[in-house]
Amino acid sequence: MSRQLNIGLFGFGVAGEGLYKAIQKAGMHGVHIRKICVKHETKTRNAPAGLFTTNKDEILNDPSINVIVEATNDADAAFTITITALGNGKHVVSAGKKMIARNLAALLQLQQETGCSFLYEASVCAAIPIIRNLEEYYRYSTLRSIRGIVNGSCNYILTKMLTEGAAYTDALKEAQAKGFAETDPVEDVAGFDAASKLQVLLFHACGVWVPQNDLLFSGISNIHATDITVAKQNGWQVKLVAQLVHIDKKNTTAWVLPQFVTGNDPLFGVNNEYNGIVLEDDCSEKQFFYGRGAGSKPTATALLQDVLSLQDDYHYHYTKNGSHQFTDEVLLYVYCNFNRNKKIPEQLFSAVHEWQMEGERQFITGSITYKSLKENNWWRHQDVSLILLPEGADHKTKVLKPVKKLQRDVLLS
Ligand SMILES: NC(=O)c1ccc[n+]([C@@H]2O[C@H](COP(=O)([O-])OP(=O)(O)OC[C@H]3O[C@@H](n4cnc5c(N)ncnc54)[C@H](OP(=O)(O)O)[C@@H]3O)[C@@H](O)[C@H]2O)c1
């Protein structure tokens, strides 16, 4: 393609305006935003009025525009914009993880048919270049696992609960006031956002596309104050962790669940709105990526790097496409905390290792299959919290402090 990049930008919010400012600030040669399409005509904008339109075709049908940056907050509109742009021979850069996760297989096919690039580094952990690393550095390596804190809003809330003893609702309000969580936080706190990012990671790490409905995922809204106390007493943290694991050379599994993490875990130190990802491969063992996973500048940085790489005709290789298949035939070691008066279907556990009943709460630890959690909703009830035991935990792991300590310090408080 020509080295002159004429951009049609869709969306002028946190991500879109961030990109506009970054390009203005850098004064880049050969990179120009020609037109910006937004939804609402009358909003005040921090850019010349002549740049804006609300008519998408003005950009999509303009032959002088060769790059589309998609930074809207509407996944359906984003998909239409992306497929039309690719169909019209334009390269596309997107931040829209929801749209991408839903349509990855179709979008790959369209890239192959049109020969156009579709890049989306900003969609997973914004400023952490995880997709590019999976595509390039880990292209031929055999990954064992990827574990990440990929949602800054949840991480901010959990950090406040753990370090300041904040109640969930207060921590959420604070996250919203600081702009880390949306007014409607469901996408974040119920785990949808992290699940979308995990879908994208799965596609690049092992060539598996799993519809979101087939993934086991949950969020943080059921985390109970006593979970935080149990974590503190054990010297742990609670994190919402998106994880994929290669079970063997052909099979991969993946989930998003709250997890206790120990002080030895690199994710232990990932606090507030920050993101972190731990990759493990056969040869080099663990590597850790840390950084800002959201916000105007981090997201704009990732968008800009993708745009600039189009100057060299960069496209993803998808080398691992089809190399693995998804399996839900795995056993998970979990901790479960529920009300004293509640019954849970204990027969669904493969084994129960500990069961304590103290004060208002009951705690059990045990092993249960992925499939069972996927197919049964008892653990999603508002008064039940289910947290994965720390990395490497098995049935021998001592999970809770001795009962006496729990009685004195935790459960009767
Ligand atoms: N914010 C982050 O930190 C972050 C990080 C990584 C990825 N992302 C992703 O980046 C995307 C944008 O997020 P954001 O936070 O920048 O959203 P935002 O601040 O809510 O801005 C959304 C923008 O999209 C425009 N828009 C909505 N529907 C449109 C349509 N049909 N055609 C053209 N423009 C349309 C809106 O127009 P109006 O201004 O007229 O309302 C607005 O300018 C999302 O997919 C998000 O998941 C965001």
The ligand as a Tripos MOL2 file, in Angstrom:
@<TRIPOS>MOLECULE
LIG
   48    52     1     0     0
SMALL
NO_CHARGES

@<TRIPOS>ATOM
      1 N1        -12.0060    3.5980   26.7190 N.am      1 LIG1
      2 C1        -11.0210    2.7040   26.8320 C.2       1 LIG1
      3 O1        -10.1640    2.7830   27.7300 O.2       1 LIG1
      4 C2        -10.9270    1.5850   25.8340 C.ar      1 LIG1
      5 C3         -9.8190    0.7040   25.8980 C.ar      1 LIG1
      6 C4         -9.7000   -0.3330   24.9580 C.ar      1 LIG1
      7 C5        -10.7040   -0.4810   24.0060 C.ar      1 LIG1
      8 N2        -11.7800    0.3720   23.9950 N.ar      1 LIG1
      9 C6        -12.8060    0.1590   22.9940 C.3       1 LIG1
     10 O2        -12.8000    1.2810   22.1130 O.3       1 LIG1
     11 C7        -14.1160    1.5170   21.6170 C.3       1 LIG1
     12 C8        -14.5090    2.9490   21.9180 C.3       1 LIG1
     13 O3        -14.5220    3.1220   23.3230 O.3       1 LIG1
     14 P1        -14.5670    4.5950   23.9650 P.3       1 LIG1
     15 O4        -14.3030    4.4010   25.4200 O.co2     1 LIG1
     16 O5        -13.7240    5.5320   23.1850 O.co2     1 LIG1
     17 O6        -16.1100    4.9540   23.7680 O.3       1 LIG1
     18 P2        -16.8150    6.3620   24.0140 P.3       1 LIG1
     19 O7        -15.9320    7.2820   24.7560 O.co2     1 LIG1
     20 O8        -18.1510    6.0470   24.5750 O.co2     1 LIG1
     21 O9        -16.9830    6.9580   22.5310 O.3       1 LIG1
     22 C9        -17.7150    6.2990   21.5650 C.3       1 LIG1
     23 C10       -17.7160    7.0910   20.2870 C.3       1 LIG1
     24 O10       -18.3690    6.3200   19.2860 O.3       1 LIG1
     25 C11       -19.2430    7.1730   18.5560 C.3       1 LIG1
     26 N3        -20.2680    6.3430   17.9210 N.ar      1 LIG1
     27 C12       -21.1880    5.5340   18.4870 C.ar      1 LIG1
     28 N4        -21.9180    4.9090   17.5350 N.ar      1 LIG1
     29 C13       -21.4290    5.3430   16.3470 C.ar      1 LIG1
     30 C14       -21.7670    5.0820   14.9990 C.ar      1 LIG1
     31 N5        -22.7670    4.2470   14.6810 N.pl3     1 LIG1
     32 N6        -21.0550    5.7120   14.0170 N.ar      1 LIG1
     33 C15       -20.0550    6.5610   14.3350 C.ar      1 LIG1
     34 N7        -19.6970    6.8710   15.5940 N.ar      1 LIG1
     35 C16       -20.3810    6.2560   16.5890 C.ar      1 LIG1
     36 C17       -19.7580    8.1420   19.5890 C.3       1 LIG1
     37 O11       -20.2830    9.2850   18.9360 O.3       1 LIG1
     38 P3        -20.8090   10.5620   19.7630 P.3       1 LIG1
     39 O12       -19.5640   11.2330   20.2850 O.co2     1 LIG1
     40 O13       -21.5270   11.3720   18.7490 O.co2     1 LIG1
     41 O14       -21.7020   10.0270   20.8500 O.co2     1 LIG1
     42 C18       -18.4940    8.4090   20.3910 C.3       1 LIG1
     43 O15       -17.7340    9.4400   19.7900 O.3       1 LIG1
     44 C19       -15.0170    0.4810   22.2890 C.3       1 LIG1
     45 O16       -15.1450   -0.6300   21.4480 O.3       1 LIG1
     46 C20       -14.2250    0.0970   23.5300 C.3       1 LIG1
     47 O17       -14.5320   -1.2110   23.9740 O.3       1 LIG1
     48 C21       -11.8990    1.3970   24.8700 C.ar      1 LIG1
@<TRIPOS>BOND
     1     1     2 1
     2     2     3 2
     3     2     4 1
     4     4     5 ar
     5     4    48 ar
     6     5     6 ar
     7     6     7 ar
     8     7     8 ar
     9     8     9 1
    10     8    48 ar
    11     9    10 1
    12     9    46 1
    13    10    11 1
    14    11    12 1
    15    11    44 1
    16    12    13 1
    17    13    14 1
    18    14    15 2
    19    14    16 1
    20    14    17 1
    21    17    18 1
    22    18    19 2
    23    18    20 1
    24    18    21 1
    25    21    22 1
    26    22    23 1
    27    23    24 1
    28    23    42 1
    29    24    25 1
    30    25    26 1
    31    25    36 1
    32    26    27 ar
    33    26    35 ar
    34    27    28 ar
    35    28    29 ar
    36    29    30 ar
    37    29    35 ar
    38    30    31 1
    39    30    32 ar
    40    32    33 ar
    41    33    34 ar
    42    34    35 ar
    43    36    37 1
    44    36    42 1
    45    37    38 1
    46    38    39 2
    47    38    40 1
    48    38    41 1
    49    42    43 1
    50    44    45 1
    51    44    46 1
    52    46    47 1
@<TRIPOS>SUBSTRUCTURE
     1 LIG1         1 GROUP 0 **** ****
